[in-house]
Amino acid sequence: FIGFLWCMLTMSSHVAQDVVPWLSVADIRLARLVCKEWAGELATAVHSVRLPAGVWQTCIQAQQRQLDYLQGTYQSCRHVNLAADSQQAVDEQTLLLAVTALKQLRSLNCITVTNLGPYISCWTVTVQGLGLLSSRLRSLCLSDVKLPGPQGLDALEQLTNIKQLVISSSYRNKLQQQHVAAIASMQQLQQLSLSFRVVNGTLLEPLALDCLAQLSNLRELEVMYTGKV
């Protein structure tokens, strides 16, 4: 990587920008330390950032400093991954501070929440917090989450501008009929992907997905079942 930096130092900024798509986020961050010119130009190349649980879920001393750095540096960011600790509750005030910072990212339109725990309070607080971004969010991915109880997904209906919804879980929390009904209430959806290891139902009486037919704007539907009934 050091050799690569040396080569880039001899290039014009235009040529350097052509190389940026081939770099990892970690390499971009290192390259931004070279000089002020690179710091400014390469910041616009970062379109996705990951926030650990301590920055948005549970309060840490350095939270505000990290959020200030995020909103001051990555203005071109379009996607944020909120990495959760499934064993921890979501602190409402901590999430509010994080969402306030995310609102400053003018290009942000996609949120991923990873490894969220099965507690209804976690889901309710998280979705309500994301509701403050609802006018801008077009895509929501709930990745490798632990599903809450039957009413746990009801709060999703307040995210009225979401066009793409992805929910996946490798855990043994069952996808239930009320979960499906909550998803079906999001009439604006155009793309929907569901991937679960366990669903509620039997071979003779499988989980019904008929209510998804109510999604009149839906263009793409993907349903993956990876385990036993």
C-alpha positions in Angstrom: 0.0 0.0 0.0 2.9 2.4 0.8 4.2 1.9 -2.7 0.8 2.6 -4.1 0.7 5.9 -2.2 4.1 6.9 -3.6 2.8 6.3 -7.1 -0.3 8.3 -6.5 1.7 11.2 -5.2 3.1 11.7 -8.7 -0.4 11.6 -10.3 -2.8 14.3 -10.9 -5.9 14.4 -8.7 -8.0 13.5 -11.7 -6.1 10.2 -12.2 -6.1 9.5 -8.5 -9.9 9.8 -8.4 -10.1 7.1 -11.2 -8.2 4.7 -8.9 -10.3 5.3 -5.8 -13.1 2.8 -6.7 -10.5 0.1 -6.4 -9.6 1.0 -2.9 -11.1 -0.4 0.3 -12.6 2.1 2.9 -9.6 1.3 5.1 -7.1 2.3 2.4 -9.1 5.4 1.6 -8.9 6.5 5.3 -5.1 5.9 5.2 -4.7 7.8 2.0 -6.6 10.8 3.5 -3.7 11.2 5.9 -1.3 12.0 3.1 -2.2 15.7 2.6 -5.1 18.2 2.8 -5.8 17.9 -0.9 -6.2 14.2 -0.7 -8.2 14.4 2.5 -10.8 16.6 0.8 -11.0 14.7 -2.5 -11.0 11.2 -1.0 -13.7 12.0 1.6 -16.2 12.3 -1.3 -15.2 8.8 -2.4 -16.6 7.2 0.8 -20.3 6.4 0.2 -20.8 3.8 3.0 -19.8 4.0 6.7 -20.3 1.6 9.6 -21.3 2.9 13.0 -20.5 0.5 16.0 -23.0 0.1 18.7 -21.2 2.5 21.0 -21.9 5.4 18.6 -25.6 4.9 18.1 -27.0 2.2 20.5 -25.2 2.6 23.8 -23.6 5.8 25.1 -19.9 6.1 25.1 -17.7 9.0 26.1 -16.4 9.6 22.6 -19.8 9.4 20.9 -20.2 13.1 20.1 -16.6 13.4 18.8 -17.1 10.5 16.4 -20.4 11.8 15.2 -18.9 15.2 14.6 -16.2 13.6 12.5 -18.7 11.6 10.6 -20.9 14.5 9.6 -18.0 16.8 9.0 -16.0 14.4 6.8 -18.3 12.1 4.8 -20.9 14.5 3.4 -21.2 12.2 0.3 -22.1 9.2 2.3 -25.3 7.5 1.0 -25.4 4.4 3.2 -24.9 3.9 6.9 -24.6 0.5 8.6 -25.7 0.6 12.2 -24.0 -2.4 13.8 -25.9 -3.5 16.9 -25.0 -5.4 20.0 -27.9 -7.9 20.2 -27.5 -8.3 24.0 -27.9 -4.6 24.6 -31.0 -2.3 24.7 -31.1 0.7 22.5 -30.7 4.0 24.4 -33.2 6.5 23.0 -31.1 9.5 23.7 -28.0 8.0 22.2 -29.9 7.0 19.0 -31.4 10.5 18.8 -27.9 12.1 18.8 -26.8 9.7 16.1 -29.8 10.4 13.9 -29.3 14.1 14.4 -25.8 13.7 12.9 -27.0 11.5 10.1 -29.5 14.1 9.1 -26.5 16.3 8.1 -25.4 13.8 5.5 -27.2 15.3 2.5 -26.9 12.2 0.3 -28.0 9.6 2.8 -30.9 7.4 1.6 -30.1 3.9 2.8 -29.8 2.4 6.3 -28.7 -1.1 7.3 -29.2 -2.3 10.9 -27.2 -5.4 11.7 -27.6 -7.9 14.5 -30.5 -6.1 16.3 -31.7 -8.1 19.4 -35.2 -9.7 19.8 -36.5 -7.2 22.4 -39.6 -5.2 21.2 -38.3 -2.1 22.9 -35.1 -2.3 20.8 -37.1 -2.5 17.6 -39.6 0.2 18.6 -36.9 2.7 19.7 -34.8 2.0 16.6 -37.6 2.3 14.1 -39.0 5.4 15.8 -35.5 7.0 15.6 -35.1 6.1 11.9 -38.6 7.7 11.5 -36.8 11.1 11.9 -35.1 10.3 8.6 -38.2 8.9 6.9 -38.5 11.7 4.3 -35.1 10.7 2.9 -34.8 7.0 3.5 -35.5 4.9 0.4 -33.9 1.6 1.5 -33.8 -0.3 4.8 -31.9 -3.5 5.4 -32.4 -5.4 8.6 -29.6 -7.8 8.4 -29.1 -11.0 10.5 -31.5 -9.7 13.1 -33.3 -11.5 15.9 -37.0 -11.1 15.3 -39.1 -9.7 18.1 -42.6 -10.9 19.2 -45.6 -10.8 16.8 -46.1 -7.0 17.2 -42.4 -6.2 16.8 -42.5 -5.1 13.2 -45.7 -3.0 13.5 -43.6 0.2 13.8 -42.2 -0.2 10.3 -45.4 1.3 8.9 -44.2 4.8 9.9 -41.4 4.6 7.4 -43.6 5.7 4.6 -41.0 6.4 1.9 -39.1 3.1 2.1 -39.1 1.6 -1.4 -36.7 -1.3 -0.7 -37.0 -3.5 2.4 -34.6 -6.4 3.1 -35.0 -8.5 6.3 -32.8 -11.5 7.0 -32.2 -13.7 10.0 -30.1 -16.8 10.7 -31.4 -17.1 14.2 -34.3 -19.3 15.4 -36.7 -16.5 16.0 -39.8 -17.4 13.9 -41.2 -15.3 11.1 -44.9 -15.1 12.2 -48.1 -14.2 10.5 -48.3 -10.8 12.2 -44.8 -10.0 11.0 -45.9 -10.6 7.4 -49.0 -8.5 7.9 -46.9 -5.6 9.2 -44.7 -5.8 6.1 -47.8 -6.0 3.9 -49.0 -2.6 5.4 -46.0 -0.9 3.7 -47.9 -0.1 0.5 -45.1 1.9 -1.0 -42.7 -1.0 -1.2 -41.3 -1.8 -4.7 -38.6 -4.3 -3.7 -38.9 -6.9 -0.9 -36.5 -9.6 0.2 -37.1 -11.9 3.1 -34.7 -14.6 4.3 -35.4 -16.7 7.4 -34.1 -19.9 9.0 -37.4 -20.6 10.9 -41.0 -19.7 10.1 -44.2 -20.3 12.0 -46.3 -23.0 10.4 -46.3 -26.7 9.4 -46.1 -28.6 6.2 -49.9 -29.0 6.2 -50.6 -25.4 7.3 -47.6 -23.3 6.1 -47.1 -19.7 6.9 -49.4 -17.7 4.5 -47.9 -14.9 2.4 -51.1 -14.1 0.6 -51.3 -10.6 2.2 -48.2 -9.6 0.4 -50.4 -9.4 -2.7 -51.7 -6.2 -1.3 -48.4 -4.5 -2.2 -49.6 -3.1 -5.5 -46.4 -1.2 -6.2 -44.1 -4.3 -5.6 -41.9 -5.1 -8.6 -39.4 -7.5 -7.0 -40.1 -10.2 -4.4 -37.5 -12.6 -3.0 -38.4 -15.1 -0.3 -35.7 -17.5 1.0 -36.2 -20.2 3.6 -33.0 -21.7 4.9 -34.1 -24.0 7.7 -36.8 -26.4 9.0 -40.5 -25.5 9.6 
